[in-house]
Amino acid sequence: MSQMDQLSACPRCDEPLEAGDLFCGDCGYDLSTAPAAGPGSDQGDHPTVVMGTAVPAPPAPDGAPLDVDWPEAAPGSTGSQARTLRPGDVPGTDSTGDPLSGNTGHHPVPGAQAAAGPHAAPGARPVGETAAGNGDFELAAPDPRMAAAPSPAAAPASAPAPATPPAGTRLCVACRAGHVAPDGYCENCGHAQPRERDHMERELDAVAAVSDKGLRHHRNEDAFAISTTALPDGSPAVVAIVCDGVSSATRPDEASAAAAAAANESLLAALPRGTHPQTALHEAIVAAADAVNALADAPAGAQEHDPHRHHHQNAPACTIVGSVVAGGLLVVGWIGDSRAYWVPDDRSGPPARLTEDDSWAAQMVAAGLMNEAEAYADERAHAITGWLGADAYEIDPHTASFKPDRPGVVVVCTDGLWNYAEAAEEMAAAIPADAALRPLHSARVLVGHALDGGGHDNVTVAVVPFALPPRGAGSAYGEA
């Protein structure tokens, strides 16, 4: 049997192959030069997946793994507001202020896969309305690490200046000369353009976020939402939501987008009414779960024929993590294994991870069955035990609030980033020292850090600066 007959997928883009193929029908790769796949080949990709079997939930861990010396805020005078926690109290409380037991209450998706193989590589065809199924080679999104770099092939000084494109049109990422037509193709060279969601950036005055599909996936299944609003006293509130679609579920990209939008909308409605940020974030996660659940009844449409889906279909699902900075408090909430980190501006104090994963690895560590290095080296490490989706049955959001005593930034991210900066100290080393002043630049740097590390998953990160309230102002929440 020839080497080409042994290949089941293209080594460059993972396009399925048939016996006798000499070239990849998707990216044109010469299969005669490909090394034969063997048991030692590096699969590399570890997307977010759900567990196929239940794992008993461990009791809450003792001790204070996140030892940052932040003072507690006193309970509100009404006694009804959620109390402020120290980082050592993570995984925090629910919206009523009751401590979490460590049992997430989530059930595994029946029949869901416990692992998923790598998706397509950087040249693979995105699945979209204008480019699906046409056989054209399509371009990956521009590398965000090169956003500020000059073009290596700058035109000579004597060359005529290129014509200014009409307002609202895009320039081709391939030839840098042609305009992109409404059908998504360059009018000059004919190349199909990357989908907008392959790389997304947004910046507001007090928060910024970047999302990139990475170097191995055929599409971006992450989503984010950032926003600002005002509390009843006129002080600002800053919101960042990050969601990671569960790769083994149906339409994970739709799930993450729906969850991020619903959570953001819920917070923008609750915070101006004076709802405590911790309660508001709890309610926002529940709203996000409802939005994802609604997708289970929606028709799958073209996704039913998605060539990148080789498993049976189950309900759309995603993880979620959110942060609210308001009234002198830093509030986080989550379900799944997306994370939030705290990094102080002056780095004189230690950074901290503010969330605890709903994952197989985290449960093994918390139960004392493995140390952290052993658990996260296991192939089951990224199997999640909590998620949003119709198959989750019971939603039990984790929330916690903190009152930092120094300025810093909150890093809200998917595992596509923290896989390459897992410890809080690693995240602090990866983010620029001026992150609070340049959150968008810092988010780009962190995405670049993940891509430099291999970019095996979609990468999404929001950077939220936290400034201390003016001296004497105190906190709008949690003060007697």
Helices and strands as residue ranges (DSSP letters): H 3-6, G 31-33, E 49-50, G 87-89, G 144-146, G 196-198, E 199-203, E 208-212, E 222-230, E 236-245, H 252-270, G 271-273, H 277-295, G 301-305, E 317-326, E 329-335, E 339-344, E 352-353, H 360-366, H 372-377, E 383-384, E 388-389, G 390-392, E 398-402, E 408-413, H 415-418, H 424-430, H 439-453, E 459-466
